[in-house]
Amino acid sequence: MFVIALLATLICAAPSLQAQTIPLQVEPHVLQPGEEVSYQWPAGDLGEQHVLLDFEARMDSEELGGSMFYLDLTVNGETVAAAVDALTDRLLNKPVSVPWREGTMLSWYSAGSGWRIVYAPDFTSFGDAQGHGPEPYRFLVDVTELIEPGATNTITFHRRVGVTPRPMVIRNVSIQLADEGAPLTASEHELPGVTGWNAQLREDGAIVIEAGGTDFVCTSRFSEPRVGYHALGSDGADDDFSVAVSQPQERRWLAEAQCSAWSLLRTVEATDDRVTVSDRLTNLGDRPVGVMHRMDLSLGEHPVPVAWLQGASDPARLQVAEIRGNPTIFVPFGSQFGIGLAIEDDVTRNHASLHFEPRSPLVGFADERLAIAPGESYEIRWSLYPSLHGDYWRFINQVRADWQVNDITVNGPWGFIQPEKFAGPNTDSEALREQLARGGQHGILTGGGWNYAKGEPPKWIGFGVGVLNEPFDDYRQSLKQCIANFKAADPEVEFLVYQHCFYNSPQTEEQKQRFADSWVTDEAGEQLIHGWSSAYKSSPMVYPTLTNTFGSEFMDLIDLLMDEFGADGIYQDESNNPAVSYTYNEWEGHSAVIDPETFEITSLIGNITLLSSPFRQAMHEHIIGRGGMHVANGAPNVMAENQQPFPRFVEAQNYALRAGETHLYTPLVWDFGNYDAARLRRNLSMGTIPVRLNVSVDGGPVAHFYPLTTLELHEGWILARERIIISESGEYCWPGESVAARLLAWDADLVEQPSREVMVDGPTRVDVPPGGIAVIERVAPR
């Protein structure tokens, strides 16, 4: 529903005007999910003045809650973000990101997801206790360059569809004309005319990439207990740490160094498209040693406005990131040069954070948890990608090729269901068959944990082998009947049962003791419990290994579900770890809590992803070996799992930038609104497609996204072996091939347009309907 509010008076603003306020909406205005309201403001000659948009917003809730991204804000059809770039914030009345819980940060805006709005019953009670910083309701945003002077400008508030049906309330919407606003920071970071690059290892161990007359210097530092940091690339003298550099081959260098606790061998090798680095640390002592290490890559002399961290370039995003699925950074320097970085070893990938300091300027990574056993070594591996372009997508496609992650075929889409809804003993098989045919679902997945639709909160939610306990007796019978009903409707449909290997609930006291070797524990050795919303009972945390009790029983559960329930495979939720990343229950050989003052180990801990990865790899092979299907929620976080070819997706329904986590595996997201062309286009703009499609709906374009064997990812389009999925008009092809294909298209309302046969023999023009989607399918997909 569109509501237009017109401001009839033309405002002719002069540069001398001081903070004039023009009200657009004073009283509260309610927006239901999917609704929007627009305000028209006829601007006069603004001179040098800034145009500031001021408003308050909340999600209408009976009680105080948290917050989520619910507001899309546009001016004249252009998205209003919280920052112009990494150097210039639009949001003026509060920080773009504020400290939240346990050292994390909370952003008021996220590209693709919109503005964060708090849950509150009024505009006064949300305060410091909720941990969102100053002025949680109010937003003052500089929109100057989006305003057209001397014309009528349209400002639109859109309430995004999300997890809650609650309405959004806005009020006190106004325009302020001010002499000051967002301070623009100019940058001269572009490198024109770059035709090549050179790499070298300096005598102090620093790596230098030279391009376009600029030296990009990579320095590293490593901690020694009770001493401090030693550096490769240090300007100062270090009498206890000498570095010896040699060059045994052309474009290959070695740096050797040693302190009293450890020795270091750095190997650097330059190829035509990257510089590979190996830092091999060896413990010289008789007890575990902790080594905190940090790598910084300088970016020249000028501030840098844009960097891609883990597949996202949102300038309002946090400039420290810890997501493991895409451990990369890319910095464009105009169209002719860019430099990328990719972490390749498993431990650094799961320990480290990536950082970007735009004003320093530098990028890099830091690991504060590395531990090495006595006499053992660990190899930190990473690569630099100097590139004669400034395109993140070309960079990530190069990394995909180097990691060999392109030969993974996904058969989708999938319907996510609750079994109770399809468990009737008299289910109409023909009607269900027609529903599946309409959507084109390749698989059916049960989702969201085992839980009953009915019942008073807090209800049980089933995970792990806890689903075999008494509270889920009826659910198990419903699940069996549900699987039988789908198989009766379509014997070819693959039915996967939800499981979670990091929680076990409900958990009996006997199970708790039996699984003591599998607990996720705190420092005191107590089993950690994960609390859900007030709707569900809490869940004890566990982790599986090839030798612990829970791992053995979980593998038996998979066989039970496939043998006795008739499941074709397993849908594995939160596939890398539970709500925490570490346990004090077991040391996996490489993780520790290290005192940042003394640099000594205070506790040996286990990274849950690393502890459980051998089991999860074996579980996949076990399922596939039985002829089953395996699907996981969560991108791979270790290289061996990047090499296992099965579908994995991430949840991007609330935080769209998570799409970047998929760029080094299957580019799949779980999202709402897959019948909304705008959301489909948003997914494609981030190099991904949705995999979820409700049962009983027309599949539309999503049904033509699969099967999918990805060859390249791009902003707005995906090149796959079987098809090209497109959101923007342009020229497309399968390089080096002549392909008979069918061109399909849908308009902005997802109304299918007449298809036509085409011969794709080199770059072929495709005109996408405005706001729509197009797909080029091979006539005979191979």
Sequence and secondary structure as in RCSB ss.txt:
>XXXX:A:sequence
MFVIALLATLICAAPSLQAQTIPLQVEPHVLQPGEEVSYQWPAGDLGEQHVLLDFEARMDSEELGGSMFYLDLTV
NGETVAAAVDALTDRLLNKPVSVPWREGTMLSWYSAGSGWRIVYAPDFTSFGDAQGHGPEPYRFLVDVTELIEPG
ATNTITFHRRVGVTPRPMVIRNVSIQLADEGAPLTASEHELPGVTGWNAQLREDGAIVIEAGGTDFVCTSRFSEP
RVGYHALGSDGADDDFSVAVSQPQERRWLAEAQCSAWSLLRTVEATDDRVTVSDRLTNLGDRPVGVMHRMDLSLG
EHPVPVAWLQGASDPARLQVAEIRGNPTIFVPFGSQFGIGLAIEDDVTRNHASLHFEPRSPLVGFADERLAIAPG
ESYEIRWSLYPSLHGDYWRFINQVRADWQVNDITVNGPWGFIQPEKFAGPNTDSEALREQLARGGQHGILTGGGW
NYAKGEPPKWIGFGVGVLNEPFDDYRQSLKQCIANFKAADPEVEFLVYQHCFYNSPQTEEQKQRFADSWVTDEAG
EQLIHGWSSAYKSSPMVYPTLTNTFGSEFMDLIDLLMDEFGADGIYQDESNNPAVSYTYNEWEGHSAVIDPETFE
ITSLIGNITLLSSPFRQAMHEHIIGRGGMHVANGAPNVMAENQQPFPRFVEAQNYALRAGETHLYTPLVWDFGNY
DAARLRRNLSMGTIPVRLNVSVDGGPVAHFYPLTTLELHEGWILARERIIISESGEYCWPGESVAARLLAWDADL
VEQPSREVMVDGPTRVDVPPGGIAVIERVAPR
>XXXX:A:secstr
 EEEEE  S B   TT  SEEEEEE S EEE TT EEEEEEEB   TT EEEEEEEEEEE SS   EEEEEEEEE
TTEE  SEEETTEESB SS SEEE STT EEESEETTTEEEEEEESSSSS  GGGT  S SSEEEEE GGG  TT
SEEEEEEEE   S    EEEEEEEEEEES  S         TT    EEEE TTS EEEEETTEEEEEEEEEEET
TTEEEEES SS  TT  EEEEEEETTEEEEEEE SSEEEEEEEEE SS EEEEEEEEE SSS EE  EEEEEE  
SS     EETTB  TTS SEE  SSS EEEEE SSS EEEEEE SHHHHHH EEEEETTTTEEEEEES BEE TT
 EEEEEEEEEEESS  HHHHHHHHHHHHT    EE   EEEE GGGG  TT  HHHHHHHHHHHT SEEEE SSB
  SSS SSB  BBGGGGGSGGGHHHHHHHHHHHHHHHHH TTSEEEEEE SSB BS  HHHHHHTGGGB B TTS
 B EE   TTB  EEBB   SSSHHHHHHHHHHHHHHHTS  SEEEESS S SS SEESS   SSEEEE TTT  
EEEEEEEHHHHHHHHHHHHHHHHHHTT EEEEES   SHHHHTS S EEEE SS GGGGGGGGGS  EEE S TT
 HHHHHHHHHTT EE B  TTS  GGGGGS SEEEEEEETTEEEESSEEEESS EEE  TT EEEEEEEEE TT 
 B   EEEEEESSEEE   TT EEEEEESS  
